Amino acid sequence: MGSLDHGVDVPAVRQASGFTLVELAVVLIVLGVLAAIAIPNYMSMTRKAKESTVKRNCHNVQLAVELFATGTNGVYPDANDGAIVANIVPELPGAQRLRNPFTNLRTEPVAGAAAAIGQTGYQVTNLLGVNVSYTITGFGQTALVLTQSGGQ
């Protein structure tokens, strides 16, 4: 019988040029740990940013109320939806209701105390038929984040 070698070179066994299962597992574990740290921080920062927007909305409402009062000899606008739209909204940025940062709807300010997520509430104190002071409240994700008062 003849030799099996017919002058053909048989290549040596090649090593795979990919990643091993252990290397992939290590990478996945590292990514999992990073995600476990980053995601809660991201969620917390997002909530804080939205609550900061509620505080900014309260401040904008306060400026609008005080601007209205300077033109009416210190009398503040009524705290019902019609008066808010007629007297406060025109003085707000863009002359429109403010955006609730949690719902992304233009619903702020609301008449009365803020009681739902992202609300900015406006109330007045009426003394002998004259609105002499006001309270502006801002509700964050779970509780009031700001209460401002003004007037006498």
Buried (B, 14 or more C-beta within 10 A) or exposed (E): EEEEEEEEEEEEEEEEEEEEEEEEEEEEEEEEEEEEEEEEEEEEEEBEEBBEBBBBBBBBBBBBBBBBBEEEEBBBBBBEEEBBEEBBBEBBEEEEBBBBBBEEEEBBBBBBBBEEBBBBBBBBBEEEEEBBBBBBBBBBBEEBBBEBEEBE
